[in-house]
Amino acid sequence: MAMQWKVYQRIQATARFATLLALCFVMLPAHAERVRELASFAGVRDNQLVGYGLVVGLDGSGDQTTQAPFTSQSLTNMLSQLGVTVPPGTYLQLRNVAAVMVTADLPPFSRPGQRLDIVVSSIANARSLRGGTLLMTPLKGADGDTYAIAQGNMLVGGAGAQAGGSSVQINQQASGRIPNGALVEREVPLNLGGNGGMLELQLNDADFGTVQRMVTAINNEFGQSVAYARNGRVIALDGPMDANARVNFMARVENVQLTPAEAPAKVVLNARTGSVVMNSAVTLRRAAVAHGNLSIMIDTQFGVSQPNPLGEGETVVVPDADINIEQQEAYLQIVEGADLADVVNALNALGATPQDLMSILEALRASGSLRAELEII
């Protein structure tokens, strides 16, 4: 019965995977996309900020200072700046305080006074940050300068409870967010088109074919040569010198539509989850594949061995192991496919699960039959 159930589960898994492939890999015609979806202007990007701070007001769920001494040191330094002197050698038991790291992204063109969302994460052994308040924390960039100041009440999505040695927890409680929790104090200098009005457009993915099509589409939009390809990723734009005209020029460039070049054939394998994803450019040359699985099932049942009524032995539990080995029959099958639909049908004909497909695809690539790049993540 157990063997039949296992075979049934295998058939069901294979059928679900075949259905998933059929739904995911429907051949769709190429369509036009806007430049803003394929590229971005050089310099127009976010800047990462980070800071170290303290969260106070926790309900006994803060850091244990015996294992995190920097928490008490940070609080002592902060109190000294506020005019409170802590006698040297004082042992602080701060169960309502937690040391945290604060992170944020500073959007381009941010000006002093604007608000940012921040993420607060515990770096010690605090059980929960729920109900805490982040004290004033400077947020610094990669250059070491302070660009924002963070402070506010924590918003933690998780919840938990414990009593009598038992506990339950939903989601993560050692981190949370503070919407609009940081105030920008300094802007990042950004001079677009300062070099004679020249702008740079950077593609998200390097591709010479897409660059050539994008240059042609932009020049056709403006009726003159304003775009020049520098390499497979960067396009130079001859923009106007006036700031207002330059903004209008950039907005017009971002809305230019073109059909990008077809991506190279690639198969992505997720070794942790067993997911297999391939794009429409994948093809198979003629090859013969034999596929089979070896299944080992161990079923252990426990019996009781009792001594004779007049004996001095003890009752013991005796395990009885039943081991079965099943090897699925495998035959050589011809697989070939000129497009994605043929590839999917050929691989499904082998009755392979996603985990099996990873081995089959690797063997096909090694033999030269699979015309695609394999990427393992």
PyMOL commands that set and color helices and strands:
alter all, ss='L'
color gray80, all
select helices_A, chain A and resi 2-24+35-38+69-81+208-222+243-254+340-348+354-367
alter helices_A, ss='H'
color red, helices_A
select strands_A, chain A and resi 33-34+39-41+47-56+97-106+115-122+133-140+146-153+159-163+166-170+175-184+198-203+227-229+234-238+257-258+266-269+276-278+283-289+294-305+316-327+333-337+370-371+373-376
alter strands_A, ss='S'
color yellow, strands_A
deselect
rebuild
show_as cartoon
